[in-house]
Amino acid sequence: MEVRAQQGDTVDALCWRHLRRTRGVVEQTFELNPGLAEYGAILPHGLAVKLPEPVSEPTTVPTVNLWDCSLWLNPPPSPPPQRRPPQPQG
């Protein structure tokens, strides 16, 4: 896929806007466009950039179980109590 850079674009911004992700695709974009890094962080307006073809990536969402009682039944061990040094009497 070929896209054009807008004013103030970075490679990360192009990848995010068109592919909705940056992990792994930024590196692929630099591989597809030899010399792209020569332009610096901000790409010139209107520069044609080849992006990798979008690939669906399986997403995993961490879940939280509000009723998980395992910590109530098996709490982590508590630290031993600290002993205080004896106070001088006087």
C-alpha positions as CSV (number, residue, x, y, z in Angstrom):
1,M,0.0,0.0,0.0
2,E,1.4,3.4,-0.9
3,V,0.4,6.5,1.1
4,R,1.4,10.2,1.1
5,A,2.9,11.9,4.1
6,Q,0.9,14.9,5.5
7,Q,2.5,17.9,7.0
8,G,4.4,17.0,10.2
9,D,4.0,13.2,9.7
10,T,6.4,10.7,11.2
11,V,6.7,7.1,10.1
12,D,4.9,6.1,13.3
13,A,2.0,8.4,12.6
14,L,1.6,7.1,9.1
15,C,1.6,3.5,10.3
16,W,-0.9,4.3,13.1
17,R,-3.2,6.3,10.8
18,H,-3.4,3.7,8.0
19,L,-2.8,0.4,9.8
20,R,-3.9,1.2,13.4
21,R,-0.7,-0.3,14.9
22,T,3.0,0.4,15.0
23,R,4.5,-2.7,16.6
24,G,6.5,-4.4,13.9
25,V,5.2,-2.4,11.0
26,V,7.5,0.6,11.5
27,E,10.5,-1.6,11.0
28,Q,8.9,-3.2,7.9
29,T,8.2,0.3,6.5
30,F,11.8,1.2,6.8
31,E,12.8,-2.0,5.0
32,L,10.3,-1.3,2.2
33,N,11.6,2.2,1.7
34,P,15.4,2.3,1.5
35,G,16.6,5.8,2.3
36,L,13.5,6.8,4.3
37,A,15.5,7.4,7.4
38,E,17.6,10.0,5.5
39,Y,14.6,12.4,5.7
40,G,14.8,12.5,9.5
41,A,12.0,12.2,12.0
42,I,9.5,14.5,10.2
43,L,8.8,13.4,6.7
44,P,8.4,16.0,3.9
45,H,4.8,16.8,3.0
46,G,3.6,14.7,0.0
47,L,6.3,12.1,0.3
48,A,5.2,8.7,-1.1
49,V,5.7,5.9,1.5
50,K,5.1,2.2,0.9
51,L,3.5,0.6,3.9
52,P,3.3,-3.2,4.5
53,E,0.0,-4.9,3.7
54,P,-2.3,-4.9,6.7
55,V,-2.4,-8.2,8.6
56,S,-4.9,-9.0,11.2
57,E,-3.2,-9.7,14.5
58,P,-5.0,-11.7,17.1
59,T,-5.6,-9.5,20.1
60,T,-5.8,-10.7,23.6
61,V,-7.5,-8.6,26.3
62,P,-6.6,-9.3,29.9
63,T,-9.7,-10.1,31.9
64,V,-10.4,-9.4,35.6
65,N,-12.5,-11.7,37.6
66,L,-14.1,-9.6,40.4
67,W,-15.2,-12.7,42.3
68,D,-11.8,-14.4,42.4
69,C,-11.6,-15.8,46.0
70,S,-8.2,-17.5,45.6
71,L,-6.4,-14.7,47.5
72,W,-8.9,-14.9,50.3
73,L,-8.5,-18.6,50.7
74,N,-4.7,-18.6,50.2
75,P,-3.4,-15.2,51.2
76,P,0.3,-14.5,50.7
77,P,2.5,-15.1,53.8
78,S,2.8,-12.1,56.1
79,P,6.3,-10.9,57.2
80,P,7.3,-11.9,60.7
81,P,6.7,-9.3,63.4
82,Q,9.7,-7.0,64.1
83,R,11.0,-7.0,67.7
84,R,11.6,-3.7,69.4
85,P,14.9,-3.3,71.3
86,P,14.3,-3.0,75.1
87,Q,13.8,0.6,76.3
88,P,16.1,1.8,79.2
89,Q,14.1,2.3,82.3
90,G,14.8,5.3,84.3
